[in-house]
Amino acid sequence: MTRHLAAILAADIVGYSAMMGADQEGTLTALRSLRSEVFSPTVAGHRGKVVKSMGDGWLVEFGSSVDAVTCAMQVQDRVAGQDKIRLRIGIHIGDIVHEDEDVFGDGVNVAARLEALADPGTVAISDAVFGSLDGTLQPSFDDLGTQELKNIARPIQVWGRGKSTSVSADRVSGNARSSRTGFPQLAVLPVSSSDAREEISELASALTADFADFLGGARWLKSSVQQDPSPNANVLETALRARGDRLRLEVRVLAPDGAQLWTGKYDGSLVDSFDWQDEIGSEVASETLTALLDHERARLAGKTLDEMSAEECYVSGLMSVELVDWDAMSSALECLTAAIEKDPSFTEAYSDAIVYYFAASSIGYADLTELYGERFGQWMAEASAHVKASPMIELALGIGMFRRAGDVTVLRRAICSALRRAPFTIEVVLFSGWGYAWMGEPEPAIDCFRQNDRTNRFSPFVAAAAAGLSFALLQSGEDEEAILEAKRGLELTTEFSTLHRVIASAAAHLGRMEEAYEAQRENERINPGDTIQTGWKRNAFADTPGTRRYYEGLRLAGMPEGDE
């Protein structure tokens, strides 16, 4: 009998007995579908192990609270689209004991009581679990107060995530999916395998779930797991082969006409299959999205903006922004403006235009902000009428209000709400990180950028993410790491002046003055006449210790003060 610490997820099907009495065959069919298509793949995708199955519920063991909570949120979001079955889920972290093919302990007892406390479609977690979550997941939960749980001696502080507040039926696993039909489509075929071993089958299901989750974070792509792809869809086709403990995943990305856009092979071992799964999930997603964007870039190369659809203009803008230099930001804003003119109801275009405008201002592209200044006001006005349509719209409006009036309260509220609605969407996580950094709150900013780096290591936001993380690290005093992250961004683009300013400030704080002076010279080359005062004015940074530290480093690096 061994005792160890684990996060336990307790899930129960609401009204199971009544459902069986009313329609036994239909209930069992729905249960099999839930288990094979939703519950088992999602659990496997987050390193969970079902330790007990009760017919109408499960106990699942996880090595971390973050894995357990992320799994629970994604299961509930996926089940939310079904009419037949609803779940209650409770999660606690505590000691458990395995004995006689059963599991006991504080972790199990409290998780089970939390599950009973939860409303249908919701997740209830203990304070111990909530405290272990980072800044990207905590906003999803409300304080439900201290609760007396049956047969639990001590009161438990409980936090709850309510029913899915999806803004459209397309929301899946915390991703803000667009309902537009003009975006590129991707069919994710279930990972195939001819090996009948249970661990291989579970790994294949887990990889399928990972691919769907990672790819679902791209708002410009209509992706879903499909057995029979539509004729207009690109296809992600994967096969898992095993010989003993050796693994090989073979991957192909195909265009709708059958042309091969990318192929790859990944070798691993069952011995470390969890780590291999994590690495492969993000790597395949990265390569797939890069291949699809390259395919779109080639397809659209011969078209002018006038010849493109609104969605094509939007995707062109997304592809343009990758290098974050003046040309990139100018092209991105031009494309988004065209998308809005073609379709004034295009909410995704409004949100991105607002954010890119603020980014251009923050970097120092004054001529662009002057050129699009009047449109910025129009975008803000139009977006405010659609705030409920998209979490990214809500976040963009918060950023826009911060740009106009330095309103930290509005921006913080917008970030928390956006992360609550779409905690796994690429742009929401990335720009929430930047929002926290602009407010001078580096810890949650670093949480956002770290999550982005774990799950979304692909263009077009790699340079922007590296700049954000390096800036937040500088604010928190981690100068060496800030420089390393900034240099990672410079491997992609040497014309993104924020990266040079971070290096200048961080190097100056470390006393590496030649490095600091050189980085400031590069910033001056890109942004002639840049000063401390112009930086304050264009960024509307909150006046916090981290922000003051940034500018103090730039002073040491030789940036002039400028006029008050």
FENDAFEN-V902291 format. One record per backbone hydrogen bond with DSSP energy under -0.5 kcal/mol. CO is the residue of the C=O (numbers start at 1). NH is the residue of the N-H. E is the energy in kcal/mol with one decimal. If there is no record, write none. Layout:
((CO & NH & E) (CO & NH & E))
This chain:
((2 & 98 & -1.0) (4 & 96 & -2.6) (6 & 8 & -0.6) (6 & 94 & -2.2) (7 & 62 & -2.6) (8 & 10 & -0.5) (8 & 92 & -1.8) (9 & 11 & -0.5) (9 & 60 & -2.6) (10 & 90 & -2.5) (11 & 58 & -2.0) (12 & 14 & -0.5) (12 & 88 & -2.2) (13 & 16 & -1.1) (15 & 19 & -2.2) (16 & 20 & -2.5) (17 & 21 & -2.1) (18 & 22 & -2.0) (19 & 23 & -2.7) (23 & 27 & -2.3) (24 & 28 & -2.4) (25 & 29 & -2.1) (26 & 30 & -2.3) (27 & 31 & -2.5) (28 & 32 & -2.5) (29 & 33 & -2.1) (30 & 34 & -2.6) (31 & 35 & -2.7) (32 & 36 & -2.6) (33 & 37 & -2.6) (33 & 38 & -0.5) (34 & 38 & -1.7) (34 & 39 & -3.0) (35 & 40 & -2.4) (38 & 42 & -1.8) (39 & 43 & -2.6) (40 & 44 & -2.6) (41 & 45 & -2.3) (42 & 46 & -0.7) (43 & 46 & -1.1) (43 & 48 & -2.7) (44 & 47 & -1.6) (49 & 51 & -0.6) (49 & 61 & -3.0) (52 & 59 & -2.7) (54 & 56 & -1.5) (56 & 13 & -3.1) (57 & 54 & -2.9) (58 & 11 & -2.4) (59 & 51 & -2.2) (59 & 52 & -1.5) (60 & 9 & -2.7) (61 & 49 & -2.1) (62 & 7 & -2.3) (64 & 68 & -1.8) (65 & 69 & -2.9) (66 & 70 & -2.6) (67 & 71 & -2.3) (68 & 72 & -2.3) (69 & 73 & -2.6) (70 & 74 & -2.2) (71 & 75 & -2.6) (72 & 76 & -2.5) (73 & 77 & -2.2) (74 & 78 & -2.0) (75 & 79 & -2.6) (76 & 80 & -1.7) (78 & 81 & -0.9) (79 & 82 & -2.5) (86 & 14 & -2.5) (87 & 121 & -3.3) (88 & 12 & -2.2) (89 & 124 & -2.6) (90 & 10 & -3.1) (91 & 126 & -1.6) (92 & 8 & -3.2) (94 & 6 & -2.1) (95 & 107 & -2.0) (96 & 4 & -2.0) (97 & 104 & -2.7) (98 & 2 & -0.6) (99 & 102 & -1.2) (102 & 99 & -2.3) (104 & 97 & -2.7) (105 & 109 & -2.4) (106 & 110 & -2.4) (107 & 111 & -1.6) (108 & 112 & -2.4) (109 & 113 & -1.8) (110 & 114 & -2.5) (111 & 115 & -2.3) (112 & 116 & -1.8) (113 & 117 & -1.4) (114 & 118 & -1.5) (119 & 122 & -2.0) (122 & 89 & -1.4) (123 & 161 & -2.9) (124 & 91 & -2.1) (125 & 159 & -2.8) (126 & 130 & -2.5) (127 & 131 & -2.6) (129 & 132 & -1.2) (130 & 133 & -1.5) (134 & 137 & -1.1) (134 & 138 & -2.2) (137 & 140 & -1.9) (138 & 141 & -2.1) (142 & 144 & -0.6) (142 & 160 & -2.6) (145 & 158 & -2.4) (147 & 149 & -0.7) (147 & 156 & -2.7) (149 & 152 & -2.1) (151 & 153 & -0.6) (156 & 147 & -3.2) (157 & 127 & -1.5) (158 & 144 & -2.5) (159 & 125 & -3.1) (160 & 142 & -3.1) (160 & 162 & -0.6) (161 & 123 & -2.0) (168 & 171 & -1.7) (172 & 175 & -1.8) (174 & 424 & -1.9) (175 & 172 & -0.8) (175 & 177 & -1.6) (184 & 222 & -3.0) (185 & 234 & -2.5) (186 & 188 & -0.6) (186 & 224 & -1.7) (187 & 189 & -0.9) (187 & 236 & -2.8) (188 & 226 & -1.5) (192 & 240 & -3.5) (197 & 201 & -2.3) (198 & 202 & -2.6) (199 & 203 & -1.8) (200 & 204 & -2.5) (201 & 205 & -2.1) (202 & 206 & -2.5) (203 & 207 & -2.6) (204 & 208 & -2.1) (205 & 209 & -2.2) (206 & 210 & -2.5) (207 & 211 & -2.7) (208 & 212 & -2.2) (209 & 213 & -2.4) (210 & 214 & -3.0) (211 & 215 & -2.5) (212 & 216 & -1.7) (213 & 217 & -0.6) (214 & 217 & -1.0) (215 & 218 & -1.6) (217 & 219 & -0.8) (217 & 426 & -1.5) (218 & 221 & -1.5) (220 & 184 & -0.6) (221 & 223 & -1.1) (222 & 186 & -2.7) (224 & 188 & -3.0) (227 & 229 & -0.5) (230 & 233 & -1.7) (234 & 187 & -3.2) (235 & 237 & -0.6) (235 & 254 & -2.7) (236 & 189 & -2.1) (237 & 252 & -2.5) (238 & 192 & -2.1) (239 & 241 & -0.6) (239 & 250 & -2.7) (241 & 248 & -2.3) (243 & 246 & -2.1) (245 & 270 & -2.6) (246 & 243 & -2.1) (247 & 268 & -2.1) (248 & 241 & -3.2) (248 & 250 & -0.5) (249 & 266 & -2.1) (250 & 239 & -2.2) (251 & 264 & -2.1) (252 & 237 & -2.9) (252 & 254 & -0.5) (253 & 261 & -3.3) (253 & 262 & -1.3) (254 & 235 & -2.5) (255 & 258 & -2.5) (259 & 255 & -3.1) (259 & 261 & -0.6) (262 & 253 & -2.7) (264 & 251 & -2.9) (266 & 249 & -2.7) (268 & 247 & -2.7) (269 & 272 & -0.7) (270 & 273 & -1.4) (272 & 276 & -2.2) (273 & 277 & -2.7) (274 & 278 & -2.2) (275 & 279 & -2.2) (276 & 280 & -2.9) (277 & 281 & -2.7) (278 & 282 & -1.4) (279 & 283 & -1.9) (280 & 284 & -3.0) (281 & 285 & -1.8) (282 & 286 & -2.5) (283 & 287 & -2.5) (284 & 288 & -2.6) (285 & 289 & -2.7) (286 & 290 & -2.3) (287 & 291 & -2.4) (288 & 292 & -2.4) (289 & 293 & -2.6) (290 & 294 & -2.5) (291 & 295 & -2.2) (292 & 296 & -2.5) (293 & 297 & -2.8) (294 & 298 & -2.3) (295 & 299 & -2.3) (296 & 300 & -2.4) (297 & 301 & -0.8) (300 & 303 & -2.0) (304 & 307 & -0.7) (304 & 308 & -0.8) (305 & 308 & -0.7) (309 & 313 & -2.3) (310 & 314 & -2.0) (311 & 315 & -2.5) (312 & 316 & -2.3) (313 & 317 & -2.2) (314 & 318 & -2.1) (315 & 319 & -2.4) (316 & 320 & -1.8) (317 & 321 & -1.4) (319 & 322 & -0.7) (320 & 323 & -0.6) (321 & 324 & -1.2) (325 & 329 & -2.6) (326 & 330 & -2.7) (327 & 331 & -2.5) (328 & 332 & -2.5) (329 & 333 & -2.4) (330 & 334 & -2.1) (331 & 335 & -2.5) (332 & 336 & -2.4) (333 & 337 & -2.3) (334 & 338 & -2.0) (335 & 339 & -2.2) (336 & 340 & -2.3) (337 & 341 & -2.2) (338 & 342 & -2.1) (339 & 343 & -1.8) (343 & 346 & -2.0) (345 & 347 & -1.5) (346 & 350 & -1.5) (347 & 351 & -2.3) (348 & 352 & -2.1) (349 & 353 & -2.4) (350 & 354 & -2.3) (351 & 355 & -2.0) (352 & 356 & -3.0) (353 & 357 & -2.2) (354 & 358 & -2.1) (355 & 359 & -2.5) (356 & 360 & -2.8) (357 & 361 & -2.1) (358 & 362 & -2.7) (359 & 363 & -2.5) (360 & 364 & -1.7) (360 & 365 & -2.7) (364 & 366 & -1.7) (365 & 368 & -0.7) (365 & 369 & -1.8) (366 & 370 & -2.0) (367 & 371 & -2.1) (368 & 372 & -2.4) (370 & 373 & -0.7) (372 & 376 & -2.5) (373 & 377 & -1.3) (374 & 378 & -1.5) (375 & 379 & -3.2) (376 & 380 & -2.4) (377 & 381 & -2.1) (378 & 382 & -2.6) (379 & 383 & -2.9) (380 & 384 & -1.9) (381 & 385 & -0.6) (382 & 385 & -1.1) (383 & 386 & -2.1) (384 & 387 & -0.7) (386 & 389 & -1.7) (386 & 390 & -0.6) (387 & 390 & -0.5) (390 & 394 & -1.7) (391 & 395 & -2.2) (392 & 396 & -2.7) (393 & 397 & -2.5) (394 & 398 & -1.8) (395 & 399 & -2.3) (396 & 400 & -2.7) (397 & 401 & -2.6) (398 & 402 & -1.9) (399 & 403 & -2.3) (400 & 404 & -2.1) (401 & 405 & -2.8) (401 & 407 & -0.7) (402 & 406 & -2.2) (406 & 408 & -1.3) (407 & 411 & -1.8) (408 & 412 & -2.9) (409 & 413 & -2.2) (410 & 414 & -2.2) (411 & 415 & -2.6) (412 & 416 & -2.3) (413 & 417 & -2.2) (414 & 418 & -2.6) (415 & 419 & -2.8) (416 & 420 & -1.7) (417 & 421 & -2.0) (418 & 422 & -2.6) (422 & 425 & -1.3) (425 & 429 & -2.5) (426 & 430 & -2.6) (427 & 431 & -2.8) (428 & 432 & -1.6) (429 & 433 & -1.8) (430 & 434 & -1.7) (431 & 435 & -2.2) (432 & 436 & -2.6) (433 & 437 & -2.1) (434 & 438 & -2.9) (435 & 439 & -1.8) (436 & 441 & -2.9) (437 & 440 & -1.3) (438 & 542 & -2.3) (440 & 442 & -0.5) (441 & 445 & -1.3) (442 & 446 & -2.9) (443 & 447 & -1.9) (444 & 448 & -2.1) (445 & 449 & -2.5) (446 & 450 & -2.8) (447 & 451 & -2.2) (448 & 452 & -2.4) (449 & 453 & -2.2) (450 & 454 & -2.1) (451 & 455 & -2.2) (452 & 456 & -2.6) (456 & 458 & -1.9) (458 & 461 & -1.0) (461 & 465 & -2.4) (462 & 466 & -2.5) (463 & 467 & -2.4) (464 & 468 & -2.2) (465 & 469 & -2.7) (466 & 470 & -2.4) (467 & 471 & -2.3) (468 & 472 & -2.4) (469 & 473 & -2.5) (470 & 474 & -2.1) (471 & 475 & -2.2) (472 & 476 & -1.7) (473 & 478 & -2.6) (474 & 477 & -1.5) (477 & 479 & -1.4) (478 & 482 & -2.1) (479 & 483 & -2.3) (480 & 484 & -1.9) (481 & 485 & -2.4) (482 & 486 & -2.3) (483 & 487 & -2.5) (484 & 488 & -1.6) (485 & 489 & -1.7) (486 & 490 & -1.9) (487 & 491 & -1.0) (489 & 492 & -1.6) (489 & 493 & -1.6) (495 & 497 & -1.0) (496 & 499 & -1.2) (496 & 500 & -0.8) (497 & 501 & -2.3) (498 & 502 & -2.3) (499 & 503 & -1.9) (500 & 504 & -2.6) (501 & 505 & -2.5) (502 & 506 & -2.9) (503 & 507 & -2.8) (504 & 508 & -1.8) (505 & 509 & -2.0) (506 & 510 & -1.5) (507 & 512 & -2.6) (508 & 511 & -1.1) (511 & 513 & -1.4) (512 & 516 & -2.0) (513 & 517 & -3.3) (514 & 518 & -2.2) (515 & 519 & -2.1) (516 & 520 & -2.3) (517 & 521 & -2.2) (518 & 522 & -1.9) (519 & 523 & -2.1) (520 & 524 & -2.5) (521 & 525 & -2.1) (522 & 526 & -1.9) (523 & 527 & -3.3) (527 & 530 & -1.6) (531 & 535 & -1.9) (532 & 536 & -2.1) (533 & 537 & -2.3) (534 & 538 & -2.5) (535 & 539 & -1.7) (536 & 540 & -1.8) (542 & 544 & -1.5) (544 & 548 & -2.7) (545 & 549 & -2.1) (546 & 550 & -1.8) (547 & 551 & -2.0) (548 & 552 & -2.4) (549 & 553 & -2.0) (550 & 554 & -1.6) (551 & 555 & -2.3) (552 & 556 & -2.1) (553 & 557 & -1.6) (554 & 559 & -2.6) (555 & 558 & -1.6) (560 & 532 & -2.4) (561 & 533 & -2.1))
